[in-house]
Amino acid sequence: MDIEKVRSRFIKHFDSKTGNIYMAPGRINLIGEHTDYNGGFVMPGAVDKGIMAEVRPNGLQTVILYAIDLKDRVEFNLDDPEGPHATWARYIYGIIREMQALGVPVKGFNAAFYGDVPLGAGMSSSAALESCFACALNDLFGDNKVSKWDMALAGQATEHKYIGVNCGIMDQFASVFGKKGQLMRLDCRSREFTYLPFDPKGYKLVLLNSKVKHELKGSPYNDRRNSCENVVKHIAAKHAGQKKETLRDCSWDELEEVRSEVGEEDYKRAHFVLGEKDRVLAVSEALNKGDYETVGQKMFETHAGLSKEYEVSCEELDFLNDIAKANGVTGSRIMGGGFGGCTINLVKDEFYDKFIADAKKKFDEKYGHEPEVIPVVISDGAHKVC
């Protein structure tokens, strides 16, 4: 990220005086989709793209913000119970409120920030914004007494209370806890996590953003969640006295027991989730061995499951996945909830240029535009830059 960019704008808008610079990253998720609400595992990593902010206390009770990318300025008083109306400023207002609730005596400050997380790519720019300002406020006003977990939870609470998005914890977790060259296997049930080595020498990690998002009738995500909960309900009824709260608690044999009762659609949804639980654990083992071929195989299996069993893919994403296979890509899958967005691809260096050229050309010929190419490197979480 460009330190000079944020510093020059900060100086221009705030009387030539400089402050501290902080950065928090966006994230990828290598594997583990639709597992969070099923009590399973996810495997995110922080990336080398995110939000960078320069922040300096101003001795007032007023917060003055400048969004460099939007060329927009917002000012509000810390005592204002309503906060700003601009959505981007409400993320920062929410973090202020949540950090105050954690005992941080936040005072007025000036801040300028920008981001290089591509919008619409599912890389969680909002979590990066929350984590960046949580880190800054913790350092400037809190003597860094707030824990990483509490900063991540403050970001999640900001989404819930001030933005109206009932998100999980993965995005904020990855943005705060990220480490260069390491992914994290997060247990969504217990919040326990393990760092796993990710240093694939001879490979590149790249997202291909289809730049499409299909409008869907009804509530496709709720439907799938309901399917999973229905399967759990039927399994629990057959195993009274055993803990059966989510699909995490269920076995393959137990799923087969209720197949005729729950119907084929719900069965397929649950079948994907149990498979994804096993795949995340298999990828964990493979990463510890440096076995990236197995990692890639499991990524392709996840895409097939998301497409055929969970049915959250779309024509464009399946097309990009097919191009990846045809070009010898080690692993490729949908990243995110589905119905549009990105594929995440693990590609050997010798195949990279041809794969990218082929994907651009064929996708453009079929859909009238090229996919956005987003190379990523696994990097550190929220931190003070200078």
ROLUMKE-546748 format. One line per 10 residues: number of its first residue (from 1); their letters; for each residue y, z, x of C-alpha. Coordinates in nm, 2 decimals. Example, Ala and Ser with C-alpha at 12.3 -4.5 7.8 and 13.67 -1.06 7.14 Angstrom:
<rotors>
1 = as = -0.45 0.78 1.23; -0.11 0.71 1.37;
</rotors>
This chain:
<rotors>
1 = mdiekvrsrf = 0.00 0.00 0.00; 0.36 -0.07 0.11; 0.54 0.25 0.21; 0.86 0.06 0.29; 0.87 -0.08 -0.06; 0.87 0.26 -0.23; 1.10 0.41 0.03; 1.36 0.13 0.00; 1.38 0.16 -0.38; 1.39 0.54 -0.36;
11 = ikhfdsktgn = 1.69 0.53 -0.12; 1.86 0.27 -0.33; 1.83 0.47 -0.65; 1.87 0.82 -0.52; 2.17 0.85 -0.29; 2.01 0.74 0.04; 1.81 1.07 0.08; 1.44 1.05 0.13; 1.15 1.27 0.00; 0.78 1.30 0.05;
21 = iymapgrinl = 0.55 1.01 -0.02; 0.22 1.06 -0.21; -0.06 0.82 -0.30; -0.35 0.83 -0.55; -0.61 0.55 -0.59; -0.77 0.36 -0.87; -1.14 0.35 -0.89; -1.45 0.14 -0.93; -1.79 0.26 -1.07; -2.08 0.11 -0.88;
31 = igehtdyngg = -2.34 0.19 -1.14; -2.38 0.42 -1.44; -2.23 0.27 -1.76; -2.23 0.43 -2.11; -2.40 0.73 -1.95; -2.11 0.98 -1.96; -2.14 1.06 -2.33; -2.52 1.07 -2.30; -2.51 1.35 -2.04; -2.60 1.13 -1.75;
41 = fvmpgavdkg = -2.47 1.03 -1.41; -2.19 0.80 -1.30; -2.12 0.67 -0.94; -1.75 0.61 -0.89; -1.55 0.56 -0.57; -1.18 0.56 -0.50; -1.04 0.23 -0.38; -0.76 0.10 -0.15; -0.53 0.02 -0.45; -0.34 0.27 -0.66;
51 = imaevrpngl = -0.01 0.44 -0.72; 0.24 0.54 -0.45; 0.54 0.76 -0.52; 0.83 0.91 -0.33; 0.93 1.25 -0.47; 1.22 1.49 -0.38; 1.33 1.81 -0.56; 1.69 1.76 -0.69; 1.79 2.13 -0.75; 1.83 2.06 -1.12;
61 = qtvilyaidl = 1.63 2.11 -1.44; 1.62 1.73 -1.48; 1.35 1.48 -1.38; 1.48 1.13 -1.29; 1.21 0.87 -1.26; 1.23 0.50 -1.15; 0.93 0.27 -1.21; 0.97 0.01 -0.95; 0.74 -0.25 -1.11; 0.90 -0.22 -1.45;
71 = kdrvefnldd = 1.25 -0.18 -1.31; 1.29 0.10 -1.56; 1.46 0.44 -1.52; 1.39 0.74 -1.74; 1.56 1.09 -1.73; 1.46 1.40 -1.92; 1.52 1.77 -1.90; 1.23 2.00 -1.82; 1.31 2.21 -2.12; 1.28 1.92 -2.36;
81 = pegphatwar = 0.98 2.00 -2.59; 0.94 1.64 -2.69; 0.96 1.46 -2.36; 1.04 1.09 -2.29; 0.94 0.81 -2.53; 0.84 0.55 -2.27; 0.47 0.56 -2.24; 0.46 0.53 -1.86; 0.70 0.83 -1.84; 0.49 1.04 -2.07;
91 = yiygiiremq = 0.20 1.04 -1.82; 0.43 1.21 -1.57; 0.58 1.44 -1.84; 0.22 1.54 -1.94; 0.13 1.62 -1.58; 0.44 1.84 -1.55; 0.34 2.03 -1.86; -0.02 2.07 -1.75; 0.07 2.18 -1.39; 0.32 2.43 -1.54;
101 = algvpvkgfn = 0.03 2.57 -1.75; -0.16 2.62 -1.43; 0.12 2.83 -1.29; 0.31 2.57 -1.08; 0.69 2.65 -1.12; 0.79 2.28 -1.14; 1.17 2.22 -1.10; 1.37 1.91 -1.13; 1.30 1.61 -0.91; 1.37 1.25 -0.84;
111 = aafygdvplg = 1.08 1.00 -0.80; 1.03 0.63 -0.75; 0.68 0.48 -0.77; 0.49 0.15 -0.79; 0.13 0.05 -0.82; -0.10 -0.23 -0.70; -0.39 -0.17 -0.93; -0.44 -0.49 -1.12; -0.37 -0.43 -1.49; -0.66 -0.49 -1.73;
121 = agmsssaale = -0.92 -0.47 -1.45; -1.06 -0.14 -1.56; -0.97 0.04 -1.24; -0.78 0.33 -1.40; -0.42 0.29 -1.30; -0.32 0.56 -1.55; -0.55 0.82 -1.38; -0.40 0.71 -1.04; -0.05 0.78 -1.18; -0.16 1.12 -1.31;
131 = scfacalndl = -0.33 1.22 -0.99; -0.04 1.10 -0.77; 0.21 1.32 -0.95; -0.03 1.62 -0.98; -0.08 1.60 -0.60; 0.30 1.58 -0.55; 0.39 1.87 -0.78; 0.11 2.08 -0.63; 0.25 2.02 -0.28; 0.62 2.05 -0.36;
141 = fgdnkvskwd = 0.62 2.34 -0.60; 0.27 2.49 -0.61; 0.20 2.56 -0.24; -0.12 2.35 -0.30; -0.28 2.64 -0.49; -0.41 2.43 -0.77; -0.77 2.31 -0.71; -0.88 1.95 -0.71; -1.09 2.01 -1.02; -0.79 2.15 -1.20;
151 = malagqateh = -0.57 1.86 -1.10; -0.83 1.62 -1.24; -0.86 1.81 -1.56; -0.48 1.82 -1.59; -0.49 1.44 -1.58; -0.75 1.43 -1.85; -0.56 1.67 -2.06; -0.25 1.45 -2.02; -0.44 1.16 -2.17; -0.56 1.37 -2.46;
161 = kyigvncgim = -0.24 1.55 -2.55; 0.04 1.32 -2.45; -0.10 0.97 -2.47; -0.36 1.00 -2.74; -0.65 0.87 -2.54; -0.97 1.08 -2.57; -1.10 0.98 -2.22; -1.38 1.14 -2.01; -1.33 1.29 -1.67; -1.47 1.02 -1.44;
171 = dqfasvfgkk = -1.14 0.83 -1.37; -0.93 1.14 -1.28; -1.23 1.29 -1.09; -1.26 0.97 -0.87; -0.89 0.95 -0.81; -0.87 1.31 -0.69; -1.20 1.36 -0.51; -1.24 1.02 -0.35; -1.34 0.99 0.02; -1.32 0.69 0.25;
181 = gqlmrldcrs = -1.66 0.53 0.29; -1.83 0.75 0.03; -1.92 0.71 -0.34; -1.98 1.01 -0.56; -2.26 1.07 -0.80; -2.11 1.28 -1.07; -2.33 1.47 -1.32; -2.14 1.43 -1.65; -2.31 1.73 -1.80; -2.27 1.99 -1.53;
191 = reftylpfdp = -1.97 1.83 -1.33; -2.18 1.88 -1.01; -2.13 1.60 -0.77; -2.27 1.46 -0.44; -2.10 1.24 -0.19; -2.31 0.94 -0.09; -2.25 0.71 0.21; -2.11 0.37 0.13; -2.05 0.17 0.44; -2.22 -0.17 0.38;
201 = kgyklvllns = -2.16 -0.35 0.71; -2.21 -0.72 0.66; -2.12 -0.70 0.29; -1.80 -0.71 0.08; -1.73 -0.54 -0.25; -1.53 -0.76 -0.49; -1.43 -0.76 -0.85; -1.40 -1.08 -1.05; -1.16 -1.02 -1.35; -1.24 -1.26 -1.63;
211 = kvkhelkgsp = -0.90 -1.18 -1.77; -1.05 -1.19 -2.12; -1.08 -0.91 -2.37; -1.26 -0.99 -2.70; -1.12 -0.85 -3.02; -1.41 -0.68 -3.20; -1.44 -0.59 -3.56; -1.55 -0.23 -3.64; -1.61 0.03 -3.38; -1.86 -0.11 -3.13;
221 = yndrrnscen = -1.84 0.18 -2.89; -1.88 0.44 -3.17; -2.17 0.24 -3.31; -2.35 0.26 -2.98; -2.28 0.63 -2.94; -2.41 0.68 -3.29; -2.73 0.50 -3.20; -2.79 0.72 -2.91; -2.72 1.04 -3.11; -2.95 0.92 -3.38;
231 = vvkhiaakha = -3.24 0.88 -3.13; -3.17 1.22 -2.99; -3.18 1.37 -3.34; -3.52 1.22 -3.42; -3.66 1.33 -3.08; -3.53 1.68 -3.13; -3.69 1.70 -3.47; -4.03 1.64 -3.31; -3.98 1.89 -3.03; -3.84 2.20 -3.20;
241 = gqkketlrdc = -3.75 2.47 -2.96; -3.68 2.23 -2.67; -3.33 2.15 -2.56; -3.26 1.80 -2.68; -2.88 1.76 -2.69; -2.83 1.42 -2.53; -3.05 1.13 -2.41; -3.03 1.30 -2.07; -3.28 1.56 -2.21; -3.52 1.29 -2.34;
251 = swdeleevrs = -3.82 1.12 -2.17; -3.96 0.77 -2.20; -4.26 0.89 -2.39; -4.04 1.08 -2.64; -3.84 0.76 -2.70; -4.16 0.57 -2.77; -4.27 0.84 -3.02; -3.97 0.77 -3.24; -3.94 0.39 -3.20; -4.07 0.31 -3.54;
261 = evgeedykra = -3.84 0.57 -3.70; -3.51 0.48 -3.54; -3.53 0.10 -3.57; -3.52 -0.16 -3.30; -3.14 -0.16 -3.24; -3.11 0.21 -3.18; -3.43 0.20 -2.97; -3.28 -0.07 -2.74; -2.96 0.13 -2.69; -3.15 0.44 -2.59;
271 = hfvlgekdrv = -3.39 0.23 -2.37; -3.09 0.11 -2.17; -2.95 0.46 -2.13; -3.28 0.60 -2.00; -3.31 0.31 -1.77; -2.96 0.35 -1.64; -3.02 0.72 -1.57; -3.32 0.62 -1.35; -3.12 0.34 -1.18; -2.84 0.57 -1.07;
281 = lavsealnkg = -3.09 0.80 -0.91; -3.26 0.50 -0.74; -2.93 0.38 -0.61; -2.85 0.73 -0.48; -3.17 0.72 -0.28; -3.11 0.37 -0.16; -2.76 0.45 -0.04; -2.89 0.74 0.17; -3.13 0.50 0.33; -2.86 0.23 0.38;
291 = dyetvgqkmf = -3.08 0.00 0.16; -2.81 -0.22 0.00; -3.07 -0.48 -0.12; -3.21 -0.22 -0.36; -2.86 -0.12 -0.46; -2.79 -0.49 -0.55; -3.12 -0.53 -0.74; -3.03 -0.22 -0.96; -2.68 -0.37 -1.03; -2.84 -0.69 -1.16;
301 = ethaglskey = -3.08 -0.48 -1.38; -2.79 -0.29 -1.52; -2.61 -0.61 -1.61; -2.92 -0.74 -1.79; -2.95 -0.41 -1.98; -2.58 -0.41 -2.08; -2.61 -0.77 -2.19; -2.95 -0.77 -2.38; -3.01 -0.41 -2.48; -2.67 -0.24 -2.51;
311 = evsceeldfl = -2.51 -0.57 -2.61; -2.17 -0.50 -2.46; -2.14 -0.81 -2.25; -1.98 -1.14 -2.34; -2.03 -1.51 -2.26; -1.77 -1.50 -1.98; -1.92 -1.20 -1.80; -2.27 -1.34 -1.83; -2.14 -1.67 -1.68; -1.99 -1.49 -1.38;
321 = ndiakangvt = -2.32 -1.29 -1.34; -2.52 -1.62 -1.34; -2.29 -1.77 -1.08; -2.34 -1.46 -0.86; -2.72 -1.50 -0.88; -2.69 -1.87 -0.80; -2.49 -1.80 -0.49; -2.72 -1.54 -0.34; -2.50 -1.24 -0.43; -2.68 -0.91 -0.35;
331 = gsrimgggfg = -2.58 -0.74 -0.67; -2.35 -0.81 -0.97; -2.29 -0.65 -1.30; -2.03 -0.57 -1.57; -1.80 -0.29 -1.47; -1.66 -0.08 -1.76; -1.72 -0.07 -2.13; -1.78 -0.44 -2.18; -1.67 -0.72 -2.41; -1.44 -0.85 -2.13;
341 = gctinlvkde = -1.29 -0.73 -1.80; -1.46 -0.75 -1.47; -1.78 -0.79 -1.28; -1.84 -0.59 -0.97; -2.02 -0.78 -0.69; -2.18 -0.68 -0.37; -2.18 -0.99 -0.15; -2.31 -1.06 0.20; -2.03 -1.18 0.43; -2.20 -1.52 0.49;
351 = fydkfiadak = -2.21 -1.60 0.11; -1.87 -1.46 0.02; -1.64 -1.76 0.06; -1.87 -2.00 -0.12; -1.93 -1.75 -0.40; -1.56 -1.70 -0.46; -1.49 -2.07 -0.44; -1.77 -2.16 -0.68; -1.68 -1.88 -0.93; -1.31 -2.00 -0.94;
361 = kkfdekyghe = -1.40 -2.36 -0.98; -1.68 -2.33 -1.24; -1.50 -2.06 -1.44; -1.18 -2.27 -1.45; -1.38 -2.58 -1.56; -1.54 -2.39 -1.85; -1.27 -2.15 -1.96; -0.94 -2.30 -1.85; -0.84 -2.04 -1.59; -0.97 -1.89 -1.27;
371 = pevipvvisd = -1.10 -1.53 -1.26; -0.88 -1.29 -1.07; -1.04 -1.20 -0.73; -0.99 -0.83 -0.64; -1.15 -0.72 -0.30; -1.18 -0.35 -0.28; -1.26 -0.10 0.00; -1.38 0.26 -0.07; -1.10 0.49 0.03; -0.95 0.84 0.01;
381 = gahkvc = -0.84 1.03 -0.30; -0.50 1.16 -0.39; -0.31 1.28 -0.08; 0.03 1.32 0.09; 0.11 1.01 0.30; 0.42 1.14 0.48;
</rotors>
